Amino acid sequence: MRRRPGRGHLIPRNFRVERSPGSAALVLLAIAAVLSLLAALGAASPPGELPSSGAAELVAPDGHHERGTGPGGDVVRETAHLPGTRAFADGPQEYFMAIKDLAEVRSRFWVVETDDAGSGRTPELRSLDESGLHTHLIAGPRPVQESAQGWLVFRPALLELPPDPRAGTEFDSRGTVTSEAGQAAYTDRATLSDGSSFGDGCVRVQHELTIGSAPARETITVRCPGRGVVHVEGRWQQADRQPARGGVEVEAVPGPVDGLRATRIPIQRGGADLAVAPIGVTGVGEDRLWVGNRNTGNVLRLRRQGPAYLSELQVHPGGDLTMVAGCGQAVVAGTAQRRLVAHDAEGHWLWTTELEDVAHPAPGRLGEDLLVATLDGQLHAVSCRDGRVRWSVDEAGSAIQPIVAQTAEGPAVVTAAGKTLRMLTADGESLWEREMPDPVRRVVVGGDLVVVSGAEGRLHAFSTDDGDPRWLTRFTDPADDLHLLGGDVVLVRNGDGIDGVRLATGERLWHHALASEFSVTDGTTGWLAGPAEARTVSADGRLGPPQPVPARPVSTPVLAHGALGPVIVDSTGVTLWRRS
């Protein structure tokens, strides 16, 4: 991904300010005063929910990520809700400057919206209350001076959105801007207009900001309900997305498997489509399934009713989700608070286990245990019954999610760390390890072989029993995905297309220069999706005709296997595969 410097979208490129004498001393005094204020307020509980306001509907959920494209490459818009003093506990000193005159810090609901353009992260500190959404601080690389990190503090805060943000509304703000270079007066005039071309309820927000004697700078931002900022004109735009068409059934066509039928079903709540950024799918049945939602940190129980899956129950394990998996009769979620939390099918809490940060959203399953790799390089076997950690192995590695293999000694676990591939017994004892020529990227297990793709494009096969090498095949590009098709063919997806490789010998059987963004398989048939269409592929390399993708997902799809066939969940809904 190409990287480019970020820039606060309200910042004029050529404004001039006057430096204030003694500014360093004033900054220190201000910070000291604010620290005293926070200490006095810290014991009180912060506001727990977004204030009731029309502006709140146009703020993205906590932890939401909106991907877009800019002149220099990808941009991701991140949103964090930090009520009360939480916003300032670990924040930069500029945050203190933004609130030094505010007595109601604790009662404010703070929203930090950040554009991440690789090397340039541009945070914008806002507060939300019944009077609307207010901008207190904009920061970014070199918006004021070419030689230093810049920031602008608005006092009083600039009004970003009024409490009732309807098309045709006009409003203004005025006050003083403080920066590293000094102070200047500011005036902002804003107009709201219809933004429905980006989606239902979207609003186009046009600001004309004048700072000091510099010419006015116009910025145009589009906000949508539940998604926040989806477009900033001239700076970045949301990745292409087609309107979702729920319940579309793709007609069965002659292809690798006759009778294959894919049905796209929307996820809904309160009669409206619900965009889910899935992190795991489990408990799959014909009528119900559980899905973890990265956007909200909730785990949703979905029930099939007519043409939709309805969100009928949700549990909140606490914090951002890092993992969701089925574990016996439990649904287990990993959280950023370094915990595994289990609930039963009715949403009742079962157990909580403290564990380091989970490395992969889909843990392995070994009998009645979950195999969970953590970012500190350990592998843990966690009991599904009570959450007890049965064993842990240091330096097991977390380069791949744990994979269960069958050896002559019984079930075993494949792990990797950097260039080291390891095989462990079901009790966590070392069976063998193998040093690879380059870092491990992808692994698939088939029969008595472990097939490994490295960062340089080499594809190796080793015996599951003793790690002896069996064959080596070279590709130009490293594998993005490895799958097993029909038990004897490895499907390799990379930047050059897709290939079929004979599992036993490493012979390359077929190749298609087919561009795709992700692939999944049920073990028999591969399903590859691109920007506008999806295709199936069989073990012998036959491609099915293109199938329309009803809407382009903005989240990575996840796959689960149900009794009647595979299930794929992405931000556009649920896709069921059925064979007649």
C-alpha positions in Angstrom: 0.0 0.0 0.0 1.3 3.4 -0.9 1.6 5.9 1.9 1.0 9.6 1.9 1.1 12.4 4.5 -2.2 13.0 6.2 -3.8 16.5 6.5 -6.7 17.7 8.7 -9.5 18.4 6.3 -10.4 21.8 7.9 -6.9 23.2 7.9 -6.1 25.9 5.3 -2.7 25.3 3.6 -1.5 29.0 3.8 -3.0 30.7 6.9 -0.9 32.9 9.0 -1.0 33.3 12.8 0.8 35.5 15.3 3.0 33.8 17.9 2.0 34.4 21.5 4.7 35.4 23.9 5.4 32.9 26.7 3.4 30.2 25.0 5.5 27.4 26.4 4.9 28.5 30.0 1.2 28.9 29.3 1.0 25.4 27.9 2.7 23.9 31.0 0.3 25.9 33.3 -2.7 24.8 31.3 -1.7 21.1 31.4 -1.1 21.3 35.1 -4.6 22.8 35.6 -6.2 20.2 33.4 -4.5 17.4 35.2 -5.9 18.7 38.5 -9.3 18.9 36.9 -9.1 15.3 35.6 -7.9 14.0 39.0 -10.9 15.6 40.7 -13.3 14.2 38.1 -11.8 10.8 37.6 -13.7 9.0 40.4 -17.0 9.9 38.8 -18.5 7.5 36.2 -18.4 8.8 32.6 -21.5 8.9 30.4 -22.2 5.4 29.1 -24.3 6.0 26.0 -24.4 8.4 23.1 -26.6 11.5 23.9 -30.0 11.6 22.2 -29.4 13.8 19.2 -29.9 13.7 15.5 -26.2 14.4 15.2 -25.5 11.2 17.1 -27.1 9.1 14.3 -24.4 10.4 12.0 -21.5 9.3 14.2 -20.0 5.8 13.5 -20.1 3.1 16.2 -17.2 2.6 18.6 -14.5 0.7 16.9 -15.9 1.3 13.4 -13.6 1.3 10.4 -14.7 2.8 7.1 -12.3 2.0 4.2 -11.8 4.4 1.3 -9.3 5.5 -1.3 -7.3 8.6 -1.6 -4.8 10.1 -4.1 -1.9 8.2 -2.4 -3.7 4.9 -1.8 -6.0 3.4 0.9 -7.4 5.4 3.7 -9.2 4.0 6.7 -11.5 6.1 8.8 -11.5 4.9 12.4 -14.0 6.0 15.1 -13.5 5.6 18.9 -16.0 6.5 21.6 -14.2 7.7 24.7 -16.8 9.1 27.2 -15.7 11.3 30.1 -12.1 11.4 31.1 -11.2 8.2 29.2 -10.3 10.3 26.2 -7.5 12.0 28.1 -6.0 9.3 30.2 -3.5 8.3 27.5 -4.0 11.1 25.1 -1.4 13.6 23.8 -0.8 16.9 25.6 -2.7 18.7 22.7 -5.9 17.1 24.1 -5.3 18.8 27.4 -5.0 22.2 25.5 -8.3 21.5 23.8 -10.2 21.2 27.1 -8.4 23.5 29.5 -11.4 25.9 29.6 -14.0 23.2 30.0 -15.4 22.4 33.4 -17.7 19.7 32.1 -15.1 17.3 30.8 -16.5 14.3 32.6 -20.0 14.8 31.3 -19.0 15.1 27.7 -19.1 12.2 25.3 -15.9 12.3 23.3 -15.5 11.0 19.8 -12.1 10.6 18.1 -12.3 10.2 14.3 -9.0 9.3 12.7 -8.0 9.1 9.1 -5.2 6.5 8.7 -3.4 6.9 5.4 -0.4 4.7 6.3 2.3 7.2 7.4 -0.2 10.0 8.1 -2.7 9.5 10.9 -5.0 12.5 11.3 -7.0 12.5 14.6 -9.9 14.8 15.1 -11.2 15.3 18.7 -14.9 15.9 19.0 -17.6 16.0 21.7 -21.2 15.1 21.3 -24.1 16.4 23.4 -27.7 17.5 22.9 -26.5 20.6 21.1 -24.7 18.7 18.4 -21.3 17.4 17.4 -18.4 19.8 18.1 -14.8 19.8 16.8 -12.2 20.7 19.5 -9.0 19.6 17.9 -7.5 18.6 14.5 -4.0 17.2 14.3 -1.9 15.8 11.5 1.6 15.8 10.0 2.7 19.3 9.0 -0.6 21.1 8.5 0.9 24.3 10.0 4.6 24.0 9.6 6.5 21.8 7.2 9.0 20.8 9.9 6.8 19.7 12.8 3.7 17.9 13.8 0.8 20.4 13.7 -2.4 20.8 15.6 -5.3 23.2 15.8 -7.5 23.8 18.8 -10.8 25.6 18.4 -12.2 27.7 21.3 -15.1 27.7 21.5 -15.4 24.4 19.7 -16.4 24.5 16.0 -19.9 23.2 15.4 -19.5 20.2 13.1 -23.2 19.2 13.1 -26.3 20.8 14.7 -28.7 18.7 16.9 -31.1 18.3 14.0 -28.9 17.9 10.9 -31.4 18.2 8.0 -30.7 19.2 4.4 -31.1 23.0 3.9 -29.8 23.9 7.4 -27.2 26.6 7.8 -25.1 27.4 10.9 -21.8 29.1 11.8 -19.1 29.1 14.4 -16.5 31.7 15.4 -13.8 32.0 18.0 -10.0 31.5 18.3 -7.6 28.9 16.9 -4.5 28.0 18.9 -1.6 26.2 17.3 2.1 25.6 17.7 2.5 28.9 15.8 0.3 31.0 18.1 -3.3 32.2 17.9 -5.7 33.6 15.3 -9.4 34.3 15.0 -11.6 31.8 13.0 -15.0 31.9 11.4 -16.7 28.9 10.0 -19.9 28.8 7.9 -21.6 25.5 7.2 -24.5 24.3 5.0 -26.2 20.9 5.0 -27.5 19.4 1.8 -28.9 16.0 0.6 -26.4 13.2 0.5 -28.7 10.3 -0.4 -26.5 9.3 -3.4 -24.3 7.7 -0.7 -27.2 6.0 1.0 -30.4 6.6 2.8 -30.3 9.4 5.4 -26.8 10.6 4.4 -26.0 14.3 4.7 -23.5 16.4 2.8 -21.8 18.9 5.1 -20.1 21.9 3.5 -17.8 24.0 5.7 -16.1 27.3 4.7 -13.4 28.0 7.3 -11.5 31.2 7.5 -8.5 31.5 9.9 -6.8 34.8 10.4 -6.2 36.6 7.1 -5.9 33.5 5.0 -8.5 32.8 2.2 -11.5 30.7 3.2 -11.0 26.9 2.8 -14.0 24.9 1.6 -14.4 21.3 2.7 -17.2 18.9 1.9 -17.8 15.8 4.0 -20.6 13.2 3.7 -21.9 11.5 6.8 -24.3 8.5 6.9 -26.4 7.0 9.7 -24.5 4.4 11.6 -21.4 4.8 9.5 -20.2 8.3 10.2 -17.9 9.9 7.6 -17.9 8.0 4.3 -16.5 10.6 2.0 -14.3 13.8 2.2 -14.3 15.5 -1.2 -10.8 16.0 -2.7 -9.2 13.9 0.1 -10.6 10.4 0.1 -13.7 8.6 -0.9 -15.4 5.4 0.3 -14.5 2.2 -1.5 -17.0 1.4 -4.2 -20.1 -0.2 -2.8 -23.3 -1.2 -4.5 -26.7 -1.0 -2.7 -27.5 -4.3 -1.0 -30.2 -6.4 -2.6 -31.4 -8.7 0.2 -32.6 -12.2 -0.5 -31.3 -12.4 -4.1 -31.0 -16.0 -5.2 -28.4 -16.8 -7.8 -29.8 -19.3 -10.3 -28.1 -22.7 -10.4 -25.8 -23.0 -13.4 -23.9 -25.9 -15.0 -20.5 -25.8 -13.4 -18.1 -27.8 -11.3 -21.0 -29.2 -9.1 -24.4 -29.5 -10.7 -27.2 -28.1 -8.5 -25.0 -25.7 -6.6 -27.2 -22.8 -5.4 -26.1 -19.7 -3.6 -28.7 -17.5 -1.8 -27.8 -14.1 -0.4 -29.9 -13.2 2.7 -29.6 -9.8 4.5 -29.2 -9.4 8.2 -31.8 -7.1 9.7 -32.8 -5.4 12.9 -36.0 -3.4 13.3 -36.8 -3.9 9.6 -33.6 -2.3 8.4 -30.5 -4.0 6.9 -27.7 -4.3 9.5 -24.1 -4.1 8.2 -22.0 -6.5 10.2 -18.2 -6.7 10.1 -17.9 -10.4 11.0 -15.1 -11.8 13.1 -16.5 -15.3 13.5 -19.5 -17.5 12.7 -20.6 -20.5 14.8 -23.6 -22.5 15.9 -24.7 -22.8 12.3 -28.0 -24.3 11.7 -30.7 -23.9 9.0 -32.5 -21.3 11.2 -30.0 -19.9 13.6 -26.3 -18.8 13.8 -24.0 -16.7 15.9 -21.9 -13.9 14.4 -19.4 -11.6 16.1 -19.6 -8.0 15.0 -16.3 -6.0 15.0 -18.2 -2.7 14.6 -19.9 -2.9 18.0 -18.1 -5.6 20.0 -21.3 -7.6 20.2 -21.9 -11.2 19.4 -25.3 -11.5 17.6 -27.7 -14.5 17.5 -29.4 -14.5 14.2 -32.7 -16.2 13.4 -33.9 -16.9 9.9 -37.3 -15.5 9.3 -38.7 -15.2 5.8 -36.3 -13.4 3.5 -33.9 -12.2 6.2 -31.8 -13.2 9.2 -33.1 -11.2 12.2 -30.8 -10.1 15.0 -32.8 -11.4 18.0 -30.3 -11.5 20.8 -26.9 -10.0 21.5 -24.2 -10.3 24.2 -21.4 -7.9 24.8 -18.3 -9.6 26.2 -16.7 -6.2 26.9 -14.2 -4.4 24.7 -13.4 -5.0 21.0 -13.7 -8.5 19.7 -10.6 -10.5 18.8 -12.2 -13.9 18.3 -15.5 -15.7 18.2 -15.8 -19.5 18.1 -18.1 -22.4 19.0 -16.9 -24.5 21.8 -19.2 -27.4 22.7 -22.4 -25.9 23.8 -20.8 -22.5 24.4 -20.1 -19.5 22.2 -16.7 -18.1 23.2 -15.5 -14.5 22.4 -12.0 -13.2 22.8 -11.8 -9.5 23.7 -9.2 -6.7 23.7 -9.4 -6.8 27.5 -7.4 -10.0 27.4 -10.3 -12.3 28.2 -12.1 -15.2 26.8 -15.9 -15.0 27.7 -18.3 -17.8 27.1 -22.1 -17.7 26.9 -24.7 -20.4 26.3 -27.2 -20.6 23.5 -29.6 -18.3 25.4 -27.0 -15.6 26.0 -26.3 -16.5 29.6 -22.7 -16.0 30.9 -20.9 -19.3 31.6 -17.3 -18.5 32.3 -14.4 -16.0 31.9 -10.7 -16.8 31.5 -7.9 -14.3 31.5 -5.7 -14.7 28.5 -3.2 -12.6 26.6 -4.2 -10.9 23.3 -5.6 -13.4 20.9 -3.6 -13.7 17.6 -6.2 -15.1 15.3 -10.0 -14.7 15.1 -10.6 -18.4 14.3 -9.0 -20.7 16.9 -8.4 -24.4 16.3 -10.6 -27.1 17.9 -9.1 -30.3 19.4 -11.7 -32.5 21.0 -13.2 -30.6 23.9 -10.6 -27.9 23.8 -10.1 -24.6 21.9 -6.6 -24.0 20.6 -5.9 -20.3 21.1 -2.6 -18.7 19.9 -1.7 -15.4 21.7 0.4 -12.6 20.5 3.1 -13.4 23.0 3.9 -16.5 21.0 2.1 -19.0 23.4 -0.4 -21.7 22.4 -3.2 -22.5 25.0 -5.6 -25.4 25.1 -8.7 -24.0 26.8 -11.5 -26.4 28.0 -14.9 -25.7 26.5 -16.6 -26.9 29.7 -15.2 -24.4 32.2 -12.6 -22.3 30.5 -9.7 -23.9 32.4 -6.4 -23.7 30.5 -5.3 -27.3 30.3 -1.9 -26.6 28.9 0.2 -23.8 27.5 3.3 -24.0 25.3 5.8 -21.1 25.2 7.3 -20.0 21.9 4.8 -22.1 19.9 4.3 -19.1 17.6 1.3 -17.2 16.2 2.2 -16.7 12.6 -0.7 -18.9 11.6 -3.9 -20.0 13.4 -3.5 -23.4 15.0 -4.4 -26.3 12.7 -5.2 -29.8 13.8 -3.5 -32.7 11.8 -3.6 -36.5 12.0 -0.3 -38.3 12.6 0.7 -41.9 13.3 0.6 -40.9 16.9 -2.9 -39.5 16.8 -4.1 -35.9 16.6 -1.5 -33.1 16.5 -1.3 -29.4 16.2 0.6 -27.3 13.6 1.9 -23.9 14.6 4.5 -21.5 13.2 6.7 -18.6 14.4 8.6 -16.6 11.8 10.5 -19.2 9.8 9.9 -22.1 12.2 7.2 -24.7 11.6 6.3 -26.9 14.6 4.2 -29.9 15.2 2.9 -30.5 18.7 1.1 -33.5 20.2 -2.4 -33.2 21.6 -0.9 -32.6 25.0 1.3 -29.8 23.8 4.6 -31.8 23.6 7.0 -31.1 20.7 6.8 -33.7 18.0 9.1 -32.0 15.5 10.1 -28.6 14.1 11.4 -27.4 10.7 13.3 -24.3 9.8 11.9 -22.7 6.6 13.9 -20.5 4.1 11.5 -17.6 4.5 8.7 -16.7 7.0 5.6 -18.9 7.0 2.5 -17.3 5.5 -0.1 -20.0 4.9 -0.5 -23.6 5.9 -3.0 -26.4 4.9 -3.1 -30.0 6.0 -4.1 -32.9 3.8 -3.7 -36.6 4.5 -0.2 -37.1 5.9 1.2 -33.9 4.5 1.6 -30.3 5.8 1.8 -27.8 2.9 3.4 -24.5 3.7 3.6 -21.3 1.7 6.5 -18.9 2.5 6.8 -15.2 2.0 8.9 -15.7 -1.2 6.4 -17.8 -3.0 7.9 -21.3 -2.3 5.4 -24.1 -1.6 6.8 -26.9 0.6 5.3 -30.2 1.7 6.4 -32.1 4.8 5.4 -35.3 6.4 3.0 -34.9 9.4 4.7 -37.8 11.2 8.3 -36.6 11.3 8.6 -33.3 9.3 10.6 -34.9 6.5 10.4 -32.8 3.2 8.3 -34.4 0.4 8.3 -31.8 -2.4 8.9 -28.2 -3.3 7.1 -26.1 -5.9 7.9 -22.4 -6.7 5.5 -19.6 -7.5 6.3 -16.0 -8.5 4.0 -14.6 -5.8 3.4 -15.8 -2.2 0.0 -17.4 -1.5 -2.8 -15.3 -0.2 -4.9 -18.4 0.5 -4.3 -22.2 0.5 -7.3 -24.6 0.5 -7.7 -28.4 0.0 -10.1 -29.4 -2.8 -11.4 -33.0 -3.1 -8.9 -34.3 -0.7 -6.0 -34.4 -3.2 -5.6 -31.0 -4.8 -4.3 -27.8 -3.1 -5.9 -24.6 -4.3 -3.4 -21.8 -4.3 -4.6 -18.2 -4.7 -2.1 -15.4 -5.2 -1.6 -12.2 -7.2 -1.1 -14.2 -10.4 -4.4 -16.0 -10.2 -5.4 -19.5 -9.0 -3.6 -22.8 -9.4 -4.3 -26.4 -8.6 -1.4 -28.4 -7.2 -1.4 -32.2 -6.7 -1.2 -32.8 -3.0 0.9 -36.0 -3.2 3.6 -34.7 -5.6 3.5 -30.9 -5.9 2.7 -31.1 -9.6 1.0 -28.0 -11.0 -2.2 -29.3 -12.6 -3.9 -26.2 -13.9 -3.9 -22.4 -13.8 -6.4 -19.6 -14.3 -5.4 -15.9 -14.5 -8.5 -15.1 -12.4 -8.3 -12.0 -10.2 -10.1 -12.5 -6.8 -10.2 -10.7 -3.5 -10.9 -13.7 -1.3 -11.6 -17.4 -1.4 -13.3 -20.0 0.7 -14.0 -23.7 0.3 -16.1 -26.5 1.8 -13.4 -29.0 1.0 -15.0 -30.0 -2.4 -15.6 -26.7 -4.2 -13.8 -23.4 -4.1 -15.6 -20.1 -4.2 -13.7 -17.0 -5.3 -15.1 -13.5 -5.3 -13.9 -10.4 -7.0 -15.2 -6.8 -7.1 -18.3 -7.6 -9.1 -18.6 -11.4 -9.6 -17.9 -14.7 -8.0 -16.9 -18.1 -9.5 -16.6 -21.6 -8.4 -13.8 -24.0 -9.1 -13.5 -27.7 -8.8 -10.5 -29.9 -8.0 -10.0 -30.6 -11.7 -9.9 -26.9 -12.5 -13.3 -26.4 -14.1 -14.7 -23.0 -13.5 -18.3 -22.3 -13.0 -19.9 -19.4 -15.0 -19.7 -15.9 -13.3 -22.3 -15.4 -10.5 -23.3 -11.8 -9.6 -22.3 -10.5 -6.2 -25.3 -8.6 -5.0 -23.1 -6.1 -3.1 -19.4 -5.7 -2.6 -18.5 -6.5 1.0 -16.4 -3.9 2.8 -15.4 -6.5 5.4 -13.4 -9.7 5.0 -15.9 -12.6 4.7 -15.8 -15.5 7.2 -16.8 -19.1 6.5 -18.6 -21.7 8.7 -19.8 -25.2 7.9 -23.3 -26.1 8.6 -25.1 -29.5 8.4 -26.6 -28.5 5.0 -23.6 -26.8 3.5 -21.2 -23.9 3.9 -22.3 -20.4 5.2 -20.4 -17.2 4.3 -21.0 -14.0 6.2 -19.8 -10.5 5.2 -21.0 -6.9 5.6 -23.7 -7.5 3.0 -25.4 -10.4 4.7 -25.3 -14.2 4.7 -24.7 -16.4 1.7 -26.0 -20.0 2.0 -24.6 -22.7 -0.3 -27.0 -25.5 -1.0 -26.8 -28.6 -3.2 -29.9 -30.2 -4.6 
